[in-house]
């Protein structure tokens, strides 16, 4: 069990670099996305918009809004999991972070990386979120197998 999970994490990390070219070709202003749905917050105001890809309906783009209506974050989902480029913006609309996100709901492993290098790895163990150093294989194994 330990080896299989570690092997999978290694494949996911290595796979991120091979998928980066495909993922980075998707644009945040892509005209292939049409408005599909909106989500209201607890105050009844629209806080997020969901866009569906016209060509591949398994891809969704979701934007979250600030109170002033500017985009707060924009990211992509594929088959219900976060996948691909993700951007965060300040209240004036300036980009504060651009990265790539890959999530596997079955294993609970989420990766956020920038420029092809993983800088953050979040693993959910027994419902608890664990942020770990992606270079520390011993820590990864310990968290995955306990």
Secondary structure, DSSP 8 states (H G I E B T S, - for coil): -HHHHHHHHHHHHHHHHHHHHHHHTS-TT-TTEEEEEEEE-TTS-EEEEEEEESS-TTEEEEEEE-TTS-EEEEEEEETTEEEEEEEEE-TTS-EEEEEEEEEETTTTEEEEEETTEEEEEEEEETTEEEEE-TT-HHHHHHHHH-
